[in-house]
Amino acid sequence: MPNGIKVSGTSYDLDPVQGAFNIGAMIRWLDFNNTWSTAEWGHPSDNLGGILAVADYLSCKAVASGKPAFSRSHALAWECRLRRSSGASGLRFQVQSYSLYRLKFLIINHQQC
């Protein structure tokens, strides 16, 4: 795919969805024995594949149209924003659903911007 996602360690140029899946699978394989105890089954690093894939895709698209590429700080800012919106890490050991708190933090973060 032209201006596709570059998957580290391979020669693949993939569409954003397939790239996010491949990058996410590589990230989760590295911490397969890591545990995350919440009412849900998700893990915080599950989001990194999507964040990195979108950052790479938007950067390649910007360069193709003559705009400056995204920097590493853009992706890190998105990750920090995501972590802020997902709530405090102290919630992870409570019995309540982690997703119920996410909406509250999204609203608070949106109002701060």
N, CA, C and O atoms as CSV, one atom per row, in Angstrom:
chain,resi,resn,atom,element,x,y,z
A,1,MET,N,N,0.844,-1.177,0.000
A,1,MET,CA,C,0.000,0.000,0.000
A,1,MET,C,C,0.895,1.247,0.000
A,1,MET,O,O,1.820,1.328,0.808
A,2,PRO,N,N,0.647,2.204,-0.871
A,2,PRO,CA,C,1.445,3.430,-0.857
A,2,PRO,C,C,1.230,4.208,0.441
A,2,PRO,O,O,0.101,4.336,0.914
A,3,ASN,N,N,2.300,4.717,1.002
A,3,ASN,CA,C,2.255,5.444,2.289
A,3,ASN,C,C,1.669,4.580,3.403
A,3,ASN,O,O,0.988,5.086,4.295
A,4,GLY,N,N,1.933,3.291,3.349
A,4,GLY,CA,C,1.389,2.375,4.351
A,4,GLY,C,C,2.186,2.374,5.641
A,4,GLY,O,O,3.203,3.056,5.770
A,5,ILE,N,N,1.701,1.595,6.585
A,5,ILE,CA,C,2.323,1.469,7.894
A,5,ILE,C,C,3.572,0.611,7.780
A,5,ILE,O,O,3.542,-0.464,7.180
A,6,LYS,N,N,4.658,1.081,8.352
A,6,LYS,CA,C,5.899,0.309,8.400
A,6,LYS,C,C,5.888,-0.515,9.687
A,6,LYS,O,O,5.774,0.033,10.784
A,7,VAL,N,N,6.006,-1.807,9.547
A,7,VAL,CA,C,6.051,-2.693,10.712
A,7,VAL,C,C,7.517,-2.972,11.026
A,7,VAL,O,O,8.253,-3.490,10.186
A,8,SER,N,N,7.930,-2.630,12.229
A,8,SER,CA,C,9.341,-2.771,12.629
A,8,SER,C,C,9.826,-4.200,12.465
A,8,SER,O,O,9.126,-5.152,12.809
A,9,GLY,N,N,11.033,-4.336,11.935
A,9,GLY,CA,C,11.638,-5.650,11.782
A,9,GLY,C,C,11.183,-6.401,10.551
A,9,GLY,O,O,11.607,-7.536,10.335
A,10,THR,N,N,10.325,-5.794,9.734
A,10,THR,CA,C,9.840,-6.433,8.514
A,10,THR,C,C,9.972,-5.453,7.350
A,10,THR,O,O,10.344,-4.294,7.536
A,11,SER,N,N,9.668,-5.928,6.176
A,11,SER,CA,C,9.638,-5.057,5.001
A,11,SER,C,C,8.205,-4.725,4.599
A,11,SER,O,O,7.965,-4.275,3.479
A,12,TYR,N,N,7.249,-4.945,5.505
A,12,TYR,CA,C,5.831,-4.759,5.201
A,12,TYR,C,C,5.445,-3.283,5.149
A,12,TYR,O,O,5.896,-2.482,5.968
A,13,ASP,N,N,4.617,-2.939,4.189
A,13,ASP,CA,C,3.914,-1.658,4.115
A,13,ASP,C,C,2.431,-2.015,4.087
A,13,ASP,O,O,1.908,-2.422,3.050
A,14,LEU,N,N,1.759,-1.864,5.214
A,14,LEU,CA,C,0.390,-2.343,5.364
A,14,LEU,C,C,-0.600,-1.202,5.517
A,14,LEU,O,O,-0.222,-0.065,5.800
A,15,ASP,N,N,-1.884,-1.526,5.322
A,15,ASP,CA,C,-2.927,-0.546,5.599
A,15,ASP,C,C,-2.984,-0.312,7.109
A,15,ASP,O,O,-2.493,-1.148,7.867
A,16,PRO,N,N,-3.566,0.799,7.568
A,16,PRO,CA,C,-3.526,1.134,9.000
A,16,PRO,C,C,-4.101,0.063,9.926
A,16,PRO,O,O,-3.561,-0.167,11.008
A,17,VAL,N,N,-5.177,-0.588,9.519
A,17,VAL,CA,C,-5.791,-1.589,10.399
A,17,VAL,C,C,-4.893,-2.809,10.557
A,17,VAL,O,O,-4.651,-3.266,11.674
A,18,GLN,N,N,-4.401,-3.334,9.443
A,18,GLN,CA,C,-3.515,-4.498,9.502
A,18,GLN,C,C,-2.200,-4.152,10.194
A,18,GLN,O,O,-1.646,-4.970,10.929
A,19,GLY,N,N,-1.698,-2.931,9.956
A,19,GLY,CA,C,-0.478,-2.492,10.625
A,19,GLY,C,C,-0.658,-2.401,12.137
A,19,GLY,O,O,0.216,-2.810,12.901
A,20,ALA,N,N,-1.809,-1.856,12.563
A,20,ALA,CA,C,-2.090,-1.768,14.005
A,20,ALA,C,C,-2.155,-3.155,14.628
A,20,ALA,O,O,-1.655,-3.367,15.733
A,21,PHE,N,N,-2.769,-4.097,13.922
A,21,PHE,CA,C,-2.847,-5.463,14.440
A,21,PHE,C,C,-1.457,-6.083,14.572
A,21,PHE,O,O,-1.134,-6.668,15.605
A,22,ASN,N,N,-0.639,-5.957,13.531
A,22,ASN,CA,C,0.696,-6.561,13.566
A,22,ASN,C,C,1.589,-5.929,14.624
A,22,ASN,O,O,2.292,-6.635,15.348
A,23,ILE,N,N,1.565,-4.593,14.718
A,23,ILE,CA,C,2.373,-3.932,15.742
A,23,ILE,C,C,1.871,-4.312,17.137
A,23,ILE,O,O,2.670,-4.584,18.033
A,24,GLY,N,N,0.552,-4.330,17.317
A,24,GLY,CA,C,-0.022,-4.715,18.606
A,24,GLY,C,C,0.322,-6.144,18.995
A,24,GLY,O,O,0.601,-6.426,20.161
A,25,ALA,N,N,0.303,-7.051,18.013
A,25,ALA,CA,C,0.661,-8.446,18.294
A,25,ALA,C,C,2.121,-8.563,18.706
A,25,ALA,O,O,2.457,-9.349,19.592
A,26,MET,N,N,2.996,-7.778,18.063
A,26,MET,CA,C,4.416,-7.808,18.431
A,26,MET,C,C,4.618,-7.266,19.851
A,26,MET,O,O,5.411,-7.807,20.622
A,27,ILE,N,N,3.896,-6.198,20.185
A,27,ILE,CA,C,4.034,-5.612,21.523
A,27,ILE,C,C,3.523,-6.577,22.586
A,27,ILE,O,O,4.190,-6.794,23.598
A,28,ARG,N,N,2.351,-7.154,22.366
A,28,ARG,CA,C,1.769,-8.046,23.370
A,28,ARG,C,C,2.549,-9.350,23.489
A,28,ARG,O,O,2.552,-9.960,24.558
A,29,TRP,N,N,3.206,-9.793,22.428
A,29,TRP,CA,C,4.001,-11.006,22.522
A,29,TRP,C,C,5.157,-10.803,23.500
A,29,TRP,O,O,5.544,-11.724,24.219
A,30,LEU,N,N,5.697,-9.598,23.520
A,30,LEU,CA,C,6.827,-9.325,24.407
A,30,LEU,C,C,6.435,-9.374,25.881
A,30,LEU,O,O,7.261,-9.713,26.728
A,31,ASP,N,N,5.183,-9.040,26.197
A,31,ASP,CA,C,4.780,-9.064,27.607
A,31,ASP,C,C,3.639,-10.050,27.827
A,31,ASP,O,O,2.698,-9.770,28.569
A,32,PHE,N,N,3.732,-11.211,27.172
A,32,PHE,CA,C,2.671,-12.207,27.264
A,32,PHE,C,C,2.451,-12.718,28.681
A,32,PHE,O,O,1.355,-13.181,29.000
A,33,ASN,N,N,3.444,-12.647,29.517
A,33,ASN,CA,C,3.288,-13.158,30.879
A,33,ASN,C,C,2.931,-12.053,31.868
A,33,ASN,O,O,2.849,-12.297,33.071
A,34,ASN,N,N,2.722,-10.861,31.372
A,34,ASN,CA,C,2.365,-9.725,32.209
A,34,ASN,C,C,0.878,-9.815,32.579
A,34,ASN,O,O,0.051,-10.139,31.727
A,35,THR,N,N,0.545,-9.539,33.809
A,35,THR,CA,C,-0.856,-9.594,34.216
A,35,THR,C,C,-1.387,-8.199,34.483
A,35,THR,O,O,-0.633,-7.297,34.848
A,36,TRP,N,N,-2.673,-8.026,34.301
A,36,TRP,CA,C,-3.351,-6.756,34.545
A,36,TRP,C,C,-4.703,-7.113,35.127
A,36,TRP,O,O,-5.560,-7.642,34.419
A,37,SER,N,N,-4.905,-6.840,36.382
A,37,SER,CA,C,-6.098,-7.298,37.094
A,37,SER,C,C,-7.178,-6.220,37.135
A,37,SER,O,O,-7.117,-5.303,37.955
A,38,THR,N,N,-8.157,-6.331,36.257
A,38,THR,CA,C,-9.340,-5.475,36.292
A,38,THR,C,C,-10.547,-6.340,36.004
A,38,THR,O,O,-10.426,-7.547,35.799
A,39,ALA,N,N,-11.718,-5.712,35.990
A,39,ALA,CA,C,-12.934,-6.448,35.671
A,39,ALA,C,C,-12.979,-6.813,34.186
A,39,ALA,O,O,-13.715,-7.720,33.798
A,40,GLU,N,N,-12.196,-6.113,33.346
A,40,GLU,CA,C,-12.139,-6.407,31.924
A,40,GLU,C,C,-10.904,-7.233,31.600
A,40,GLU,O,O,-10.118,-7.570,32.485
A,41,TRP,N,N,-10.744,-7.551,30.338
A,41,TRP,CA,C,-9.633,-8.388,29.916
A,41,TRP,C,C,-8.560,-7.597,29.186
A,41,TRP,O,O,-7.539,-8.169,28.804
A,42,GLY,N,N,-8.756,-6.318,28.982
A,42,GLY,CA,C,-7.795,-5.517,28.234
A,42,GLY,C,C,-6.545,-5.194,29.032
A,42,GLY,O,O,-6.536,-5.289,30.259
A,43,HIS,N,N,-5.514,-4.821,28.342
A,43,HIS,CA,C,-4.233,-4.455,28.939
A,43,HIS,C,C,-3.837,-3.097,28.383
A,43,HIS,O,O,-4.104,-2.833,27.211
A,44,PRO,N,N,-3.212,-2.217,29.169
A,44,PRO,CA,C,-2.862,-0.885,28.661
A,44,PRO,C,C,-2.016,-0.900,27.387
A,44,PRO,O,O,-2.173,-0.019,26.541
A,45,SER,N,N,-1.136,-1.867,27.235
A,45,SER,CA,C,-0.299,-1.886,26.029
A,45,SER,C,C,-1.064,-2.355,24.798
A,45,SER,O,O,-0.523,-2.316,23.693
A,46,ASP,N,N,-2.306,-2.796,24.958
A,46,ASP,CA,C,-3.123,-3.152,23.797
A,46,ASP,C,C,-3.376,-1.933,22.914
A,46,ASP,O,O,-3.646,-2.086,21.723
A,47,ASN,N,N,-3.294,-0.744,23.468
A,47,ASN,CA,C,-3.564,0.482,22.726
A,47,ASN,C,C,-2.365,0.978,21.929
A,47,ASN,O,O,-2.531,1.765,20.997
A,48,LEU,N,N,-1.170,0.537,22.274
A,48,LEU,CA,C,0.032,1.076,21.640
A,48,LEU,C,C,0.130,0.738,20.156
A,48,LEU,O,O,0.620,1.558,19.380
A,49,GLY,N,N,-0.315,-0.427,19.746
A,49,GLY,CA,C,-0.273,-0.789,18.325
A,49,GLY,C,C,-1.080,0.183,17.482
A,49,GLY,O,O,-0.631,0.624,16.424
A,50,GLY,N,N,-2.270,0.513,17.956
A,50,GLY,CA,C,-3.111,1.464,17.240
A,50,GLY,C,C,-2.526,2.862,17.233
A,50,GLY,O,O,-2.567,3.548,16.211
A,51,ILE,N,N,-1.982,3.292,18.364
A,51,ILE,CA,C,-1.400,4.634,18.453
A,51,ILE,C,C,-0.206,4.757,17.506
A,51,ILE,O,O,-0.099,5.742,16.775
A,52,LEU,N,N,0.679,3.785,17.512
A,52,LEU,CA,C,1.865,3.838,16.644
A,52,LEU,C,C,1.483,3.739,15.166
A,52,LEU,O,O,2.073,4.414,14.323
A,53,ALA,N,N,0.499,2.899,14.855
A,53,ALA,CA,C,0.072,2.752,13.459
A,53,ALA,C,C,-0.563,4.040,12.941
A,53,ALA,O,O,-0.270,4.465,11.824
A,54,VAL,N,N,-1.418,4.658,13.729
A,54,VAL,CA,C,-2.059,5.907,13.308
A,54,VAL,C,C,-1.025,7.014,13.173
A,54,VAL,O,O,-1.077,7.801,12.228
A,55,ALA,N,N,-0.082,7.081,14.117
A,55,ALA,CA,C,0.964,8.100,14.041
A,55,ALA,C,C,1.797,7.920,12.771
A,55,ALA,O,O,2.108,8.902,12.097
A,56,ASP,N,N,2.161,6.687,12.434
A,56,ASP,CA,C,2.952,6.439,11.229
A,56,ASP,C,C,2.153,6.761,9.978
A,56,ASP,O,O,2.678,7.370,9.046
A,57,TYR,N,N,0.889,6.358,9.947
A,57,TYR,CA,C,0.051,6.607,8.768
A,57,TYR,C,C,-0.149,8.104,8.540
A,57,TYR,O,O,0.007,8.589,7.419
A,58,LEU,N,N,-0.495,8.836,9.600
A,58,LEU,CA,C,-0.711,10.280,9.456
A,58,LEU,C,C,0.585,11.008,9.090
A,58,LEU,O,O,0.564,11.993,8.351
A,59,SER,N,N,1.703,10.519,9.610
A,59,SER,CA,C,2.987,11.121,9.279
A,59,SER,C,C,3.325,10.901,7.807
A,59,SER,O,O,3.744,11.836,7.124
A,60,CYS,N,N,3.150,9.683,7.313
A,60,CYS,CA,C,3.421,9.395,5.893
A,60,CYS,C,C,2.478,10.185,4.991
A,60,CYS,O,O,2.880,10.672,3.934
A,61,LYS,N,N,1.233,10.307,5.412
A,61,LYS,CA,C,0.250,11.073,4.635
A,61,LYS,C,C,0.628,12.555,4.606
A,61,LYS,O,O,0.488,13.205,3.570
A,62,ALA,N,N,1.103,13.093,5.723
A,62,ALA,CA,C,1.520,14.495,5.780
A,62,ALA,C,C,2.738,14.740,4.897
A,62,ALA,O,O,2.793,15.737,4.177
A,63,VAL,N,N,3.711,13.838,4.949
A,63,VAL,CA,C,4.921,13.985,4.119
A,63,VAL,C,C,4.562,13.920,2.640
A,63,VAL,O,O,5.113,14.669,1.833
A,64,ALA,N,N,3.637,13.025,2.279
A,64,ALA,CA,C,3.235,12.893,0.878
A,64,ALA,C,C,2.557,14.162,0.360
A,64,ALA,O,O,2.614,14.454,-0.834
A,65,SER,N,N,1.911,14.921,1.261
A,65,SER,CA,C,1.245,16.155,0.847
A,65,SER,C,C,2.119,17.390,1.073
A,65,SER,O,O,1.641,18.517,0.937
A,66,GLY,N,N,3.397,17.189,1.417
A,66,GLY,CA,C,4.328,18.292,1.563
A,66,GLY,C,C,4.367,18.940,2.928
A,66,GLY,O,O,4.995,19.987,3.091
A,67,LYS,N,N,3.718,18.351,3.912
A,67,LYS,CA,C,3.726,18.882,5.276
A,67,LYS,C,C,4.819,18.187,6.082
A,67,LYS,O,O,5.317,17.142,5.665
A,68,PRO,N,N,5.202,18.750,7.231
A,68,PRO,CA,C,6.237,18.087,8.042
A,68,PRO,C,C,5.721,16.788,8.666
A,68,PRO,O,O,4.536,16.644,8.967
A,69,ALA,N,N,6.636,15.865,8.846
A,69,ALA,CA,C,6.295,14.575,9.459
A,69,ALA,C,C,6.026,14.747,10.945
A,69,ALA,O,O,6.491,15.700,11.570
A,70,PHE,N,N,5.272,13.814,11.496
A,70,PHE,CA,C,5.042,13.805,12.935
A,70,PHE,C,C,6.329,13.413,13.637
A,70,PHE,O,O,7.152,12.681,13.087
A,71,SER,N,N,6.491,13.894,14.827
A,71,SER,CA,C,7.661,13.514,15.615
A,71,SER,C,C,7.259,12.443,16.619
A,71,SER,O,O,6.079,12.139,16.792
A,72,ARG,N,N,8.248,11.889,17.265
A,72,ARG,CA,C,7.991,10.890,18.297
A,72,ARG,C,C,7.169,11.488,19.435
A,72,ARG,O,O,6.400,10.785,20.091
A,73,SER,N,N,7.336,12.781,19.663
A,73,SER,CA,C,6.608,13.427,20.757
A,73,SER,C,C,5.102,13.455,20.501
A,73,SER,O,O,4.321,13.475,21.452
A,74,HIS,N,N,4.681,13.458,19.233
A,74,HIS,CA,C,3.248,13.400,18.941
A,74,HIS,C,C,2.652,12.079,19.447
A,74,HIS,O,O,1.617,12.072,20.113
A,75,ALA,N,N,3.311,10.977,19.126
A,75,ALA,CA,C,2.807,9.672,19.565
A,75,ALA,C,C,2.848,9.551,21.084
A,75,ALA,O,O,1.936,8.984,21.686
A,76,LEU,N,N,3.894,10.078,21.703
A,76,LEU,CA,C,3.974,10.028,23.168
A,76,LEU,C,C,2.880,10.882,23.802
A,76,LEU,O,O,2.321,10.514,24.835
A,77,ALA,N,N,2.579,12.012,23.188
A,77,ALA,CA,C,1.496,12.852,23.710
A,77,ALA,C,C,0.163,12.128,23.604
A,77,ALA,O,O,-0.661,12.221,24.514
A,78,TRP,N,N,-0.065,11.402,22.500
A,78,TRP,CA,C,-1.303,10.640,22.367
A,78,TRP,C,C,-1.379,9.547,23.426
A,78,TRP,O,O,-2.439,9.296,23.999
A,79,GLU,N,N,-0.239,8.899,23.681
A,79,GLU,CA,C,-0.232,7.844,24.693
A,79,GLU,C,C,-0.523,8.423,26.080
A,79,GLU,O,O,-1.294,7.844,26.845
A,80,CYS,N,N,0.091,9.561,26.403
A,80,CYS,CA,C,-0.164,10.190,27.705
A,80,CYS,C,C,-1.617,10.596,27.825
A,80,CYS,O,O,-2.228,10.430,28.881
A,81,ARG,N,N,-2.169,11.123,26.760
A,81,ARG,CA,C,-3.586,11.506,26.760
A,81,ARG,C,C,-4.468,10.283,26.981
A,81,ARG,O,O,-5.449,10.343,27.721
A,82,LEU,N,N,-4.117,9.185,26.340
A,82,LEU,CA,C,-4.876,7.958,26.499
A,82,LEU,C,C,-4.800,7.451,27.937
A,82,LEU,O,O,-5.807,7.036,28.509
A,83,ARG,N,N,-3.618,7.487,28.507
A,83,ARG,CA,C,-3.464,7.016,29.883
A,83,ARG,C,C,-4.220,7.907,30.867
A,83,ARG,O,O,-4.787,7.411,31.840
A,84,ARG,N,N,-4.232,9.213,30.623
A,84,ARG,CA,C,-4.998,10.113,31.487
A,84,ARG,C,C,-6.481,9.823,31.373
A,84,ARG,O,O,-7.208,9.877,32.365
A,85,SER,N,N,-6.935,9.513,30.160
A,85,SER,CA,C,-8.363,9.288,29.968
A,85,SER,C,C,-8.800,7.926,30.479
A,85,SER,O,O,-9.994,7.705,30.680
A,86,SER,N,N,-7.870,7.012,30.695
A,86,SER,CA,C,-8.250,5.680,31.146
A,86,SER,C,C,-8.325,5.576,32.657
A,86,SER,O,O,-8.678,4.520,33.181
A,87,GLY,N,N,-8.002,6.638,33.363
A,87,GLY,CA,C,-8.203,6.652,34.805
A,87,GLY,C,C,-6.958,6.340,35.601
A,87,GLY,O,O,-5.893,6.051,35.054
A,88,ALA,N,N,-7.119,6.404,36.881
A,88,ALA,CA,C,-6.002,6.181,37.794
A,88,ALA,C,C,-5.667,4.705,37.877
A,88,ALA,O,O,-6.548,3.850,37.775
A,89,SER,N,N,-4.391,4.411,38.063
A,89,SER,CA,C,-3.992,3.002,38.139
A,89,SER,C,C,-4.503,2.344,39.408
A,89,SER,O,O,-4.512,1.117,39.498
A,90,GLY,N,N,-4.927,3.124,40.383
A,90,GLY,CA,C,-5.476,2.549,41.604
A,90,GLY,C,C,-6.800,1.849,41.390
A,90,GLY,O,O,-7.226,1.063,42.236
A,91,LEU,N,N,-7.461,2.120,40.273
A,91,LEU,CA,C,-8.740,1.481,39.995
A,91,LEU,C,C,-8.583,0.031,39.573
A,91,LEU,O,O,-9.553,-0.726,39.579
A,92,ARG,N,N,-7.387,-0.356,39.213
A,92,ARG,CA,C,-7.213,-1.677,38.615
A,92,ARG,C,C,-7.501,-2.835,39.557
A,92,ARG,O,O,-7.781,-3.940,39.093
A,93,PHE,N,N,-7.442,-2.619,40.861
A,93,PHE,CA,C,-7.692,-3.716,41.779
A,93,PHE,C,C,-9.082,-3.664,42.395
A,93,PHE,O,O,-9.402,-4.470,43.268
A,94,GLN,N,N,-9.906,-2.728,41.954
A,94,GLN,CA,C,-11.266,-2.670,42.455
A,94,GLN,C,C,-12.147,-3.613,41.658
A,94,GLN,O,O,-11.822,-3.977,40.528
A,95,VAL,N,N,-13.246,-4.001,42.244
A,95,VAL,CA,C,-14.137,-4.949,41.593
A,95,VAL,C,C,-14.963,-4.276,40.495
A,95,VAL,O,O,-15.365,-4.932,39.535
A,96,GLN,N,N,-15.216,-2.978,40.629
A,96,GLN,CA,C,-16.035,-2.288,39.650
A,96,GLN,C,C,-15.383,-2.321,38.263
A,96,GLN,O,O,-14.178,-2.527,38.123
A,97,SER,N,N,-16.205,-2.114,37.271
A,97,SER,CA,C,-15.735,-2.134,35.902
A,97,SER,C,C,-14.856,-0.925,35.609
A,97,SER,O,O,-15.220,0.211,35.914
A,98,TYR,N,N,-13.713,-1.178,35.023
A,98,TYR,CA,C,-12.753,-0.129,34.670
A,98,TYR,C,C,-13.339,0.809,33.611
A,98,TYR,O,O,-13.058,2.007,33.630
A,99,SER,N,N,-14.143,0.284,32.698
A,99,SER,CA,C,-14.705,1.095,31.616
A,99,SER,C,C,-15.705,2.121,32.117
A,99,SER,O,O,-15.892,3.151,31.469
A,100,LEU,N,N,-16.343,1.881,33.231
A,100,LEU,CA,C,-17.303,2.848,33.763
A,100,LEU,C,C,-16.614,4.149,34.144
A,100,LEU,O,O,-17.217,5.218,34.048
A,101,TYR,N,N,-15.373,4.075,34.569
A,101,TYR,CA,C,-14.639,5.263,34.967
A,101,TYR,C,C,-14.072,6.006,33.762
A,101,TYR,O,O,-13.796,7.202,33.849
A,102,ARG,N,N,-13.897,5.318,32.649
A,102,ARG,CA,C,-13.264,5.915,31.475
A,102,ARG,C,C,-14.066,7.102,30.954
A,102,ARG,O,O,-13.482,8.120,30.582
A,103,LEU,N,N,-15.388,6.993,30.919
A,103,LEU,CA,C,-16.219,8.081,30.414
A,103,LEU,C,C,-16.032,9.337,31.251
A,103,LEU,O,O,-15.948,10.439,30.709
A,104,LYS,N,N,-15.967,9.178,32.568
A,104,LYS,CA,C,-15.769,10.326,33.447
A,104,LYS,C,C,-14.458,11.042,33.127
A,104,LYS,O,O,-14.435,12.269,33.039
A,105,PHE,N,N,-13.384,10.303,32.954
A,105,PHE,CA,C,-12.092,10.910,32.678
A,105,PHE,C,C,-12.032,11.512,31.271
A,105,PHE,O,O,-11.354,12.517,31.055
A,106,LEU,N,N,-12.739,10.901,30.315
A,106,LEU,CA,C,-12.793,11.485,28.978
A,106,LEU,C,C,-13.483,12.843,29.008
A,106,LEU,O,O,-13.037,13.790,28.359
A,107,ILE,N,N,-14.562,12.932,29.757
A,107,ILE,CA,C,-15.292,14.202,29.864
A,107,ILE,C,C,-14.426,15.250,30.550
A,107,ILE,O,O,-14.361,16.392,30.095
A,108,ILE,N,N,-13.766,14.879,31.630
A,108,ILE,CA,C,-12.899,15.825,32.346
A,108,ILE,C,C,-11.775,16.304,31.443
A,108,ILE,O,O,-11.495,17.501,31.389
A,109,ASN,N,N,-11.122,15.378,30.726
A,109,ASN,CA,C,-10.015,15.758,29.843
A,109,ASN,C,C,-10.487,16.633,28.698
A,109,ASN,O,O,-9.791,17.566,28.299
A,110,HIS,N,N,-11.668,16.338,28.167
A,110,HIS,CA,C,-12.194,17.146,27.067
A,110,HIS,C,C,-12.471,18.576,27.531
A,110,HIS,O,O,-12.244,19.527,26.784
A,111,GLN,N,N,-12.952,18.725,28.746
A,111,GLN,CA,C,-13.251,20.054,29.271
A,111,GLN,C,C,-11.969,20.839,29.544
A,111,GLN,O,O,-11.991,22.069,29.522
A,112,GLN,N,N,-10.850,20.151,29.800
A,112,GLN,CA,C,-9.587,20.827,30.084
A,112,GLN,C,C,-8.916,21.359,28.827
A,112,GLN,O,O,-8.090,22.268,28.910
A,113,CYS,N,N,-9.254,20.816,27.673
A,113,CYS,CA,C,-8.588,21.231,26.426
A,113,CYS,C,C,-9.149,22.509,25.857
A,113,CYS,O,O,-8.688,22.976,24.815
